[in-house]
Amino acid sequence: MITDVHNHAIPAAVIELLRSVPSYGVEVRDGRWHGGNHVDFDLAPAFVEIDAKLAELDGNGVERAVLSVAPPIFYYETEPELAQVLCETANGGMAEFHAAAPDRLWWMAHVPMQAPDIAARMLERATGERGCVGVEIGSSIAGRRLDEPEFEPFWAAAERLATPVMIHPDPTYTKIAAFDRFYFGNVIGMPLETTIAIKRLIAAGVLERHPGLKILLLHGGGYFPYQAGRLKHATTVRPELAQAPADPWSFLDQLWFDVITHDAQALAYLVSRVGIDQVVLGTDLPFDMALQDPCRMVREAVDPSLVQRITEANPARLFGLDDELATADHGPSALETGERGGAVRE
């Protein structure tokens, strides 16, 4: 089944919580999000409504998705107690998406990374919930970086639980004056954040200490696939990297990359550099920077014999989706009954 592993939701219960607690600083009116820690954006129905989400998948030729909360829900700058309530509400809402369409919608946990011990415990609880197959975290925890020692409890838990970790770039706390115009905080800042996050995790030895970690990098892995050689060279000449692993490419089997490059030639290079088995379908829907008709770009980028591995086999393997289906007792699927309208298969 064609699977989108980078697809966002904002459960209705989360919106009600944000509306009822002024501390979050969010106002939702006339279908638009205002305030909080994100630029204003249209709250498309596919963020909130299950039927709209399924229609969105159908419209893009996608049969199932692994949902994650939208980055405006991170709220890593809040007090841990307030963040924990938000995460619990989000996870409950995501579980409802899965319950409504158990053969089409899975979800990633949201955890309060500003309190790593609590995040680790919440991750353990969430992975016991039906439909939870991963965890999403931001690239920056209100300015603190993921390789800092305080986050070891989280990384240890993710490895022990064999839970894939999707790192979503969050440039909110990376202030670069050149980003002030042209929406460059997103256009350039998002790939840059991913690059910073993964190179720091490698250089600090986090992946080396936790060889069982599975990391999903978004937007084609940022600039990492194209500039990892520079980091490798730096380890041979710079004392600042004397304790870093010598070859960042040695961790490639722990890394997965989504296809969001918005350029078939760039995607073709990504596949050639990291290997076909490490690339998975993703869209970033319903945001306006999303990749529409994603399977078409995959077909343009790789040999027809390889399309199914990126769009179906690799996502299923990374998140264990076929295992989930085999062990779940959900009755006939929506695709089998035709109640939801099937997506177009490759």
N, C-alpha and C positions, 0 to 999 in steps of 0.2 A: 504493500500500500504506500502510495506517495505521501511523504511525511514532512511537514514543516516544523523544524525544531526551534525556530526563532519567531514566535508569534505571541503578541501581548494581549492581556486582558486586565480590566479593572472591575472586579466584581461589584455588583450593586451595593452590597453590604459595606464595602470599603468607602464608596461615595457617601453613603449615609453617615458613616463614622466621621469622615472628614468634615461633613456639613455640621455635625453636632458638637464637634470639639474645636473651638476657635484656635487653639494652640497650633493646629496644623496650618492655619493661614490660607485655606483653600475656599474658593467660591465657585460653584458650578451653576451656571445660568444660561438659558437659551442654548443648551447643548454645547457649551464651551467651558473649558477649564481655565480658571484664573487664579494666579498666585501660587503659593507653595514654593518649592525649590526648582521650578521648571518654567520655561517660557509658556505663554498661553497656547492652547491647542484645542482643536475641535474634538469633542468627545464622541467619536463615531459610535454608532450602535454596536458595531462588532467588538468594541472594548467591553461592553456591559451585557449585551443580550446573547443568550446561547443560540437562538435561531439565526440571529444576524451573523454570529461567528461562523456557524456552519455554512451559511450562504456565502460568506466571504471565502471560505475554503473552496467551495464548489466553483465560484467564479474564477479562481486562480488554478483550477485543475488539481487541487490538493485534496487528498482523502482524509487525512488525519493530522493533528498537530499536538505538539508538546507546548502547552501554554506557560507563560511566565508573566508576572506582574510588570506593568509598565514602569520604567525608571522613576517617574515622578512619585512613585509609592515607596521609594527606598527610605527616605527620612532618617538617614543615619546620624543626623545632627540632633535628633530629639533625645530626651531622657530615655533610658532603657525600658522603663515601665510603660511609657507611652508607645514606644516602638514595639514592644512585645504585644500589646493589644492590637496594634495595626497589623502585625504579622499574623497573629492568630485569626483575625478577621479575614485577611487576604487568603490565607490557606483554607479556611472554611468555605469561602466563596469559590475558590478554584476547585475544591472537591465537588462542589455542586455542578460546575461545568462538566466534570467527568461523569458524575452520576446521571446527568441528563443525556449524555452521548458517550457511553463507556467504551465503544469501539472506535471512536473518532477523536476524543479529546483526553489528553493526559495533562499533567501539570508539574511544575517545579515549585518547591517550597520557597517561601520568603522568610528570612530569619534576621534577627536584630544584630547585625555584625558589629555594632558599637559595643556590644557586650558578648565577646566571643564564647564565654562559657555557656551563657544562655542560648546563644545561637547553636552551639553544638548539641545541647539537650533538645532544643526545639527541632533541629534537623532529625534527630533520632526518632522523635515522636512522629514527625511528618512522614518519614519514609515507611512508617507502618500503616499509613492511610492509603486506602485504595486509590489508585491512579497517580500517586506521587512517584515520579521516576527520576527526579533530579533536584538541584537547588540552583537558584540564580542569586548572584551577588554582584555588587558594583565594583568597578575597578579602583575606586577610592572610597574609603569609609570616612566621609566628612574631612578629607584631607590626609587621613592616615593610610599608609600603603599596605597592601595585602601581605607583603613579605615580612612585615614587622613581627617581632617575637610574640606579641600579645595575641596574634591570630592563630598560633599553633594549635590550640584546642579545637578550633574549627577544622583546620586541615587534617588533623589526626582523625576526627570524627568522619569527615567525608571519605577519607581513605578506608577506614575500618568498615564503613557502611557500603562501600563500593558505589557511592552516589556521584554521578557526573556533576561537575560544577560548571555552570555557564557564567562566565565573567562578562557582564554588560558594561561597556564603557560609560563613564560618568565624568564629563569634563567640568562639572560645576565648580570644583575646587582647584582647577588648574587655570590660573589667570594669566593669559597671554594677550597683550594689547592688540596684536595684529588680528586676533579673532573677533574684534568688536564689530566689524562690518561684514557684510556678505554672508551671514549665517555660518561663518567659518568655525564657530565653536562646535558645530555639528559636522560640517563638511570635512574639516581637517581634524578637529579636536577629538571626534569619536575614534577614528583609526589610531590617532596618536595615543589616546588613553589605553587602548588595547595593547599597543606596542610597549608602553611603559610598564603596564601590569605584568605581562608575561616575561619580559626581559628581566625585571626585578625578581620575579619568582624564581627564574632560572639562576641568576647571578647570586642570589642569597642562599641558594641551595635547598629551597622548599621542595622542588620536584625531586631532587636527589634524595632528600630525607624521606619523602613519601612517594615511592615508586608506583604505588597503586592508584594514585590520583589520576582522574580523567578530567581534562579541562577542555571546555568548548569555547573557542575564540570566535568573536563575531566580526561582521563586515570584512570577511576574507582574512581575518587574522591581523587586521591593521597593516602596519608596515613590516611586521616581523618576517613574513616569508621572503621579503625582498631585501632585508637588511640584517638578517641574522649573521651573515658572514662578517659584517663590521664588528659585531659583538665578539665573534670568535677570534678575529684578528686582535681586538683590543686586549683579550686575555693573555696574549703572548707578549705585549709590550707595555702594559700599564700596571703599575703596582696596586692601584685601586681594585683591580680584579684578580689579584694574586690568589685569592681563596675561592674564586668562582670556578664552576665546572669549565673545562677547556673547550667543550664543543656544545653549543646550544642545540644543534641538530640531534644530539644523542637522546634527547627527550621527546622526539617526534612521535613515538608510539603512545605518549600520554596526551597528545594534543589533537583536537579536531577543529576544523575550520568550516564556517558556513560559506555559502556561495555569494554573499552579497558584495559583489565588486562593481555592479552596474556596468560591466564591460566583459564581453565574452572572451576577449583576448587575455585580459588580466586573469580571468577564471581559468583559462587554459594553462597559463603559467603556474597558477597556484596548484592545480592538479599535478602538473609535471614536477613541481618542486617538493611538495609534501607527500605526494602519493595518492592515488585514487581512493584508498581505503580510509583516509583521514578527512575527507570532504563530505559535508552533509548539506541537505537542502535547508534554506532559511529565507525568510522574507522581511521580517520587521513589521509586518502588518499589525494594526491598521494605520500606523503612522504614515505621513505623506512622503517620507524618505524611503518607504518600503520598496521592495522589488516585486513588481507586478509580473504576472505570467512567468513565474520562476523557471518552470520546466523548459520553456522555450530557450532561455539563455543557456541552460545546461546543455541542451541539444546542440546549440551553436558552438559550444566550447569544447565538447569532447566527442569521441567516437560513439556512434549509436549503441555499441555494445556495452558502453560504460555508464550510460545514463541511469539505468536501473540501480546501480550501486550507490550513486550519489543521492538519488531521490527516494529510494526505498530501503535497500539492504543496510547501508551504513547507519542511517538514523535508527533503524530497528535494533541493530547490534549495539550501538552506543547506549541506548536507553532501555534495552531489554524488552522492547514492546511486544515482540512475538511471545516471549515468555509470559508477559503479563496477560496477554489474551488467552494463552493456553491454560493458565491457572484460574482465570476469572470465570464466574458463573453469571454471565450477563444475559443469557438468552440470545435470540436471533439478533444480528446486528442491523443497524439502520440501513446499511448498504444492501444487506440481504433482503430486507422487507420492502425497501424502496420508499420508506416513510419520509426520509430527508432528501431524497434525490441524490444519486451518486455523482461523484466527481469523475472527470474524464481521466481514464487511465492512459499511461504511455502505450 
